[in-house]
Amino acid sequence: MKKRKLFLLTVVIIGILFQSSKVCMAAETAPFFENGIVEIGNIDLGESDLQLPLVKKKSKTVKRTYPNKQSIPGGIYYEEYIDGHMWGGILDWTGEIKNVGYGVVEATFSGKLKMID
């Protein structure tokens, strides 16, 4: 009786290991999905002129005023309605500062906006 239980337990463990290895292999070949973009491994297009418009982006530069240099953040979230669509994204501080008087400074932020609607 003990041998039979041991045999059944061994068969179950081997079956579980086999199924989990199939799941791992499937996960390695499945497309990776993040932030609305599907990556399907390394695709070599060679000399092809094919361009895939997966995510539309627009460059944007804005200026913001702050009471002093120490209060300038490293980046800001920015949204704008352009051409019938809402665009948004993080704009990074370029390091550019302009004194506008009374200790107030104007900082420049730049980056890419993605279509969000």
N, C-alpha and C positions, 0 to 999 in steps of 0.2 A: 504494500500500500504506500509506503514512504517513497519507494522508487517511482511509482506512478505519479505522485504529487510533485516530486522533484523534476521528473521529465516534463510534465505539463507547465510547471513554473519556468523551466528553461525555454520551452517553445514560446510561451507568452513573452518573455523578456527578449528573445531574438526577434519576434514579430514587432514588438514596440521599437526596438533599435532599427529595424529595417524601415519601418514607416517613418521614423523621425529623420533618417538619412534621406529618404525621398522628399520630405518636406524641406530639408535644408538645400537639397539640390534644386528644387523648384524655386526657392527663394533667391538662389543665386542667379537664376535665369529670368526671373520676373522683372518687369520694368520697375524702376524706382520713381516714386511720385513725391514731389516736394514743392510747395508754393505754386501749384498749378502747372508745373513743368514735369513732363515725363522724360526720364533719362533711360535709354535702352542700351546701356553699355557703351563701348567705344565704337562709334560708327565712322568709318573712313570713307569720305565722299570723294577722295582723290582729287582730280582736276575738275570735278563737277561744279557748275555754276548754280546748283540748287541752293536756295536760301529758304530756311524754314522760319516763318514769322510766328514763333511761339508766343512771345510776349512783346507787346508794343511798348516802347519807352520814349520819353522826351527829356531832353536836357533842360535844366532850369537853374537859374541863378537869382537869388533874392537878397535884399539888404534889410537888416533889422537893427533898431537902435536899442541900446542898453545903458543903464545908469553909470556903469564903469566896466573896465576890461575884465575884472574878475567874475562878473556875472554872465559872461558870454558862454553858452553851452557848446559842447563839441559838435552837436548836430541838432537839427530841428525836424519835426514832422510837418510836411507841407501838403496841402490839397488845393486843387484849382480845377474849375470847370472850363474845359477847352474843347471846342468843336463838337459840342453835344455830348461829351463824356466827362466823367469825373476822373481825375488823375491824382495820384498821391505817392509819397515816398519820403525817405529820410534824406535831407540835404546836410552835408557835412560843412563845418566851418572851414573856410579856405585859409584862415590865418590873417586875412586882410582886415585891417582896422582903420577907420577914419575918425578923427576927433571932430565932433560937430559943435562943441562949445559946452561950457558949464560942467565939464567932466563927462558928458554924454558921448558915447562912441557908437559908430555904425559898423556892424560886422557883416561880412559877405558870406553867404552859404551857397553851395552849389552841389548838384547831384542829378540823378535820373529819377523821373516820375514814371510810374506804371499805371496803366489804365485799370481802374478799380471798379468799374461798373459794366 
